[in-house]
Amino acid sequence: MAVSVSTKMEGKKAKFKGKKLRVAIIGCGGIAQAHMKAYKNIPEVEIVAGVDILQERLDGMHENWGIPKNALFKDWNVMLKKIKPDAVDVCTPNGVHCAPVVDACNFGCHAMVEKPMAMTPAECEKMIAAAKKKNVKLSVGFQQRYRDNSKALLQARDEGRFGNIMFVKCQALRRRGIPNWGVFGQKDLQGGGPMIDIGVHILEAAWDFMGSPKPVAASGNCWTYIGNKEEKTKVRSSWPNWDYKTYTVEDLAIGQIRFDNGAILQIESSFAAHIGQNDIMNFTAMGTEGGCSWEDAVIYTDMHDSMFNMTPAYIPGVDWTEMFTRKLQNWVDGCLKGTPLRASGEIGLGVQKMLDGIYRSAEAGKEVVIK
């Protein structure tokens, strides 16, 4: 059943003599296609099956990636029994993250799951328990920590250039960017709106930069004022005509997390907001010895009795395939070689607790404890 994901890579794959990881893709939509492109760069992997409830997506896996028709399924449990993969890569909507991961782990498969890890911390804990029980590797698809700007700032942090990091402000903002495909506007299937969908990206990158301190409390609020209005779907934008009738998530969410070391993280996230710029993804940090801006990896500090801004002469631009390759390679190496996972299930749980805390606070109208 094993197939190459690219004839272009056959020569490279043929040179790899070690054990290959036989991976099945569960959820064959858009994000799975990004994973498939990345797997072209990982010769240790063989894609052995695809699972999706939509026939057209299964057809696409056959037509675009050469997966045999008898290796395409609509039920992941049937696939697990017939194909017996070494690992699964779960690229389903948020509400269908937990079940396939737990079932695959119970079957003895390693698992990669896209962000956010699940809908709730309880689901994350169930996934972690299943992986530990079978001694398999569970990783979460947080690719922002693999960007070159992230790597540069982590190196600077480890050299002590920031001292104690006291405050981080995160922004994941769109002026008008409500997805007009998928189930991104349906809270029962996604768990929330921009905070859980795009806010999670910058939240996890910032938390990683901070050294992943323990979150102890959250406060936040959410507002819906555009996405559920028919007339707003006609406003000219790159993603018009979303399904306002099924829109049950927030347009804008603001949150604050307190950590056990006294540090504070604030986050702003929107699908739709009246702001001057269409797409903002950044965090800024303040420490006792220096600060920084994540997007451009600029460091602010004091040197030679002067205030210095240290700007990199060159930081590579965003290469999504490269980022996805790095995150998937880390997981593959963990599965085959036992090397440490950069984004383990425990990291996914920590991020989920913060997201959950912000949403719980918004509902309660007060700060809530994170346990």
N, C-alpha and C positions, 0 to 999 in steps of 0.2 A: 504493500500500500504506500510505501514511502515515495514521495515525489520531490523533485527540485522545484523551487519557487521561481526559478529563472534559468532559461537556457544559457544566458549570459554568464551565469555563475557556475556552470557545470564543471569547467576546468578547475576553478578554485576549489569546488567541493571535492573533486576527484583527488586532489592533493592531500586532503585531510584524512589521516589514517586512524584517528582515535574513535572512541565511541560517540555516536551522534545521538542527540536528544530528539526523540520522536514526539512532535508537538501537534496537538489538535486545536483548531481555532473554534471557540464557542462564541457565536455572534459575528456575523460576516458583513456588517455594515461598514460605514465610513472609517471608523477608527481601526477596524481590522485591516483595511487596505493600507493604512499607514504602517501597521505592524508587518504586513507582508512585504512591503518595500524594504523595511529594515532587515528582515530575515534574509534578504538577498545578500546582505553583507556579513552574515554569520554562517560560515560553512559547517559548523558543528550541529546545525539544526536541519531536520527533515520535517516538512509539513505533511502529516499523514491523514488528516481529516478536517472537515468543516461541518459546523452545526448552525442552523438558523431556522426560524419558523417560517421565513419567507422563501418561496421557491426561487424567485428571481435573484436573490442573493446567493443561493446555492448554485444556480446556473452561472452566475458571475465568477464564483470560485473555480468552476470547471473551465469556463471560457477564457478567463484572464490569467489564471494561475496553474492550470493544468491538473487540478485535483480530480482524480477519477470519480465518475458519478456514483460508483458503489462505495465511495468513501465520504459521501455527503449525506447528512442526516438532519432530521427535524427534532430529534430527541437526544440530548446529550448522554442519557443513561444507556440508550441503545448503542450509541457510538462507543462509549467506554467498554461495553461488553464485547463488541465485535472487533474494534480496532486495537484495544488495549494499548493506548499511547503511554509514553513515559511522563508526559506533561500536558497541561491544557493552558491556553491563553484566552482569558475570558474578556470579551469586548462587547458585552451586552449592555443595555440600559441599566442604570444604577439599581433599579428594583430587582434585577435579575443577576446580581453579582454574587450574592451569598449562596444561593442554592447550588449552582453548578460547581462553585469552588468547594463547598463542603462535600458534595457527591464525588467529585474527582479526587479530593484528598482521601476520602474514605476508601476509594478504589486503589489508592497507593500512588496517585499521580502528583507530581509537583504542579504548582499553579502560579500563574501571573494573572493579576486582575487589574483592569483599568481603574483610574481614579474616578470619583472617590471610592474608597475601598468597599463601602456598602451604604445602606440607608441609615443605620443606627450603630452606636457602639456595641450594642448587644449582638448584632449580626457579625461585626468584626471579631468579637470574642469567640463566637461560634466557629468562625472560619479558622482562627488561630488555633483553637483547641483541636479541630479536625486535622490540621497540618502537623501539630505536635504529636498527636496520637499515632500517626502513621510515619512520623519522622521524614516528612517531605518539605521541600522549600516553598514558601509562600512569599511572593513579592507583589508590591503595588506599583502601578504605572505612573510614578511621579517623575516626569522627564526634565522639569525645570532645574533640578539640582545637578543635571549633567551638562548644562550650558556652560560655555567658556567663561562668561562673566561670573557665574556662581563659583566655578572652580577657582578663579583668581581671588575672589573675596574670601573664600574659605582658607586659601593659603595665607592671605594677609591676616585673617583672624587667628590662625594657628601660630603666626609669628608674634602675636600680641599687639598688633597695630591698633586695635580698637579698645583694648582693655576690657572692662566689664561692660557688656552691651545692656543699656538701660531701657531704650525705647526704640521700637520699630513701627513705622507707618506703612501699610500696604494698600495698594490700589489696583483693582482689576475692574476697569470701568469702560463701558461702551455708551456712546451717546444714543445710538439706535442700533442695537444688534440682537434683537430677539430672534432666535433660530426659527426659521419657517419650515423646518423639516423635523422628523423624529418626534420624541415625546418630552422635549426640554421644558415645555410649559405646563406639564402635568405633575403636580406635586406627589400624587400617589405612586407614580412610577419613577420619579427622579429624586424625591426627598426634599426638593427645594428648587430655587431658581439660580440666579447668578452667583450667590455665595457658595453654593455647593458645586456649581459647574465650572466657573472660571475663577472665583475667589480662592478655591482650593489650590490652584496652581501657585499663586503668589504666597498664600499662607504657608504651604509646605516648604517652599524655597526659603522664606524668611525664617521659619522655625528651625530649619536645618542650619541656616547661617547663625542663629542664636545659640546653637549647640543643643537644641531640643530640650529646653527646661520643662519641668512638669507644670502643666496648666492647672490652676486651682479654682478660677472663677471666670465667668463670662457675663458680659452685658451687651445688649444689642437691640436693634429695632429693624423692622422690615416694612416696606410700603409698596402697594400696587396701585398705579394711577395711569398707566399707559397700555400695558399689555392686554387688558381685558376690555378695551374700548374699540369698537369696530372702526370708527373714523380715524383712529391713529394708525391702523394698518395701511391706510392710503397715503400717509406721509412719505414723500420720496426718500428712500434709503436703499442701502445695498441689500437688505433682507426685508422687503415689505411683505404684506399679505400673510402674516402668520395666523394661526388658528386662535383667534381671540375668544371663541366660545369655550374652548377647553383650557384656557389659560388660568391656572390657579396658583402660580408661584409669584414671588416678589419681583418688582422691577428694580428696586434698590434695597440693599441691606448694609447696615453699618454695625460693626461689632468691636468689642474690646476684650482682650484676654489678659488676665493677671497670672503671673507665674510664681512658683515657690521661691525663686531667687529675688523677687521684687521687681523684675522686669515687666514691662507693659508692651503689648502689641495691639495696634489698632488696624482695622481693615475696612475698606469701602469697596463695594462691588455692585455693579449694575448691568442689566441688559438694556435699560433705557433710562437716560437721565439728561437733564438740560445742562450740559457742560460744553466747553469750547472745543474739546478734542474728541474724536470718535473712538479711539482705542488706546487705553492707557493700561500698561502692565508694569508695575514697578514697586519697589519698596525702598525706603530710606531708613537709615539706622543712625543712632547716636550712642556712642560709648564714652567711657571715661578718658580714653586716649585718642579717639578718632571716630569719625563717622563715615558714611558711604551712601552712594546711590547705586542700586543693583543694576539697573538697565544698562548703564554705560560704565560700570565698575570704577567710578571716580571715588577716591578716598580723600576725606577732609581731615587734616591733622595740624599739629604745631611742630615746626622744625626751624632750627637756627633762629630762634626768637621771632619767628614769623608764622603766620597762618598759611598753610600750603594746601592747594588742591592738586592731588596727584592723579593725572588723567592718563590712561593707557594710550600708547601710540597706536595700538591695534588690538582690537578684540573681534574675533570672527562674528559675522552676523548670524542670525537664527537660521539653522539648518535642521528642519524638523526630522528628516530621515536620519541625520547623524545623531540627534538627541535620542530618538527612538532606538537606534542601533545600540547606543551606549547603555540605555536602561535595560534592553533585552539581553545584551551581552552579559551584563552583570548578573542577571537572573540565570542565564544559561551556564555561566561559569560556576555559580552557586550550586546548580543542580548536578553538573558533571564533575566538578572539582572540589566542592565543599567550601569555596571561598565565601567571605562574608557578603551578605546582601546589603546594599546601600539603602534600600527602601523596603524593609521587612514588614510583615504583618503588624508588628508592634508599632512601627512608625505610622502605618495606616490607621491604626486604632487611635493613636495620639491626635492625629489630624481630625479624625472623625469626632472625637470628644470635643474639640474646639468648635467645629461646625455645629454640632448638636447643642452645645452650650449657648451659642449665639441665637439659634432658632428657639430654644427653650426660653431664653431671656426675653426675646421679642414677644412670645406668647404670654409670659408671666408679667411683663411690664416691670421687671426688676432684675438685679444681678442674681445669677444662679451659681451654685457650687458645681465644680467639675471634679468628679471622684476618679 
